[in-house]
Amino acid sequence: MPGIIKISFVSIILIFSMAACKKDDDGGKNNQPVQFVFTSDAHYGITRTSFQGKANADAHTVNAAMVASMNTLPDLVLPQDGGVNAGKKISSVDYVIEAGDIANRMEVSATVQTAAQSWDQFKTDYLDGLTLRDKNGQKATFLMVPGNHDVSNTIGYYAKMQPVTDASSMAQIYNYIFKPGVLRTAASYDYNNDRINYSRDIAGVHFCFIQMWPDSSVRIWLNKDLQNVSATTPVVIVAHDQPAVVSNHFTNPNGTHTINSTDKFDNVLDEHFKDGSAATVSGTIEQRAFAAFLKQHPNVTLYLHGHVHESKFYTWNGPDNDVALSTASADSPMKGVASAADEKKLSFLFAVLDPVTMNITIRECLWNTSAAAPTAPIQWGNSITVNLKKK
C-alpha cells in the first residue's frame, strides 16, 4: 500500500507561490452585504436509501435536486429573525462554497465509481448547473476545498479500492481554483507540490481556504499568508475537517509510516500523529497546537467545515477549554447524520455578511421538506449571528 508522501523545502516554496491571496472584494461595494451558500460532502459515487419517492437514489440525482433548490434562493425573502438582512429579499448570491468530499472514496462496493466519473457529475450539477448571480449580474463565484475522500482517492487507502488510485477530483479542484498554465490531469497531478491552500479578501474579511485541516504543515502556509493581513481584519477558515479533528486522518506514526490495514491511519494530513500509536486515541496534542495558533491570531473568529455530515452551529473551545472559536458545519446530501434517515432534514447553509458591522448571519436552508412535492420552497431552520470583530 502507498506510504506517506514527504514534502520538501522546494515543495513548501511552491505551495506558497501557488496560493497567493486574491482580492475578490466586489461584495463590499457600497457597503452592501455579501451573500453566500455553504455546503459540503456531495459524495458522488454512492446512493442514499430513499429520496423523493425513489429507492437507492444516486448522488447525481440528489445533488442536482439540491442545486435546483439553491437556484431558487434569489426569489426568497429572509426570515424576520433579527439577523443580517432579516425580512429582505435575497435577490443575488455572490459565492457558493463547497467544503470537500466531492468524490466518494473508491472502495469496492456495488456502487463504486471512479473519481473521474464523480468529478464529471459534480461539474454538471454545480459548476454548470448553478444559475445564481452576484450583485453585478455575474455568475456567482464558486470556491472549494478537497476532503479526505478526494485525498485518499489520490494517495491510496488501506481498504481495497477500484482503481487503486485516481487523482481526478484533486487535479480538477486544483485546476479550477488556480487555473495553472499547464492543467493538471489525474496522471500529472503532483500531490507533493499541488496543494490546495489559498485565500480571498471578501468585503473586508480574509477567507483562508485550506487543504483538510490546519495541521503543522498547513499552519506554515497560514502563518505566511497572514503576515500580510492586518491584526484587525477578521479571518475565516474554510476547511473540510472539524476543529476537533479525527485522529485517523493524521500520518501513521508507526514503523515506516505507511497506509495499512493494521494501523488504519489515512495519511491525508502531513503531520505524524503525536498522541500515540492508535488511530482511535483523541488527538489532544494536535488540537492543542491549533488552539495555540488561534491565540497567536485572535482575528481568526469563524471556522466553516464539512466532514461531520451535520448542520450545526457551535463554539469550539479546544482541548483545554481556553479558546472560543465560532464554528458552523454543513449537512451532507448523501450521508447526513439526521438527513440520511429523514430526508425532510436535508439542508445547506446560507450566509449574509455585513461589511459595516462585521456581523455574519448563517441560516439553515431546509430544501427537501416534502418528498411528495419536490419543488416545495425552502424552509428556514436554525441560524446563528456572529460578530467577526469580536475577540
Helices and strands as residue ranges (DSSP letters): H 9-18, E 22-23, G 29-31, E 34-39, E 47-51, E 54-58, H 59-70, G 73-75, E 95-98, H 115-122, I 123-127, E 141-144, H 148-155, H 168-178, E 198-202, E 205-209, H 216-226, E 235-238, G 247-249, H 284-296, E 300-305, E 312-316, E 325-329, G 343-345, E 347-353, E 359-366, E 379-387
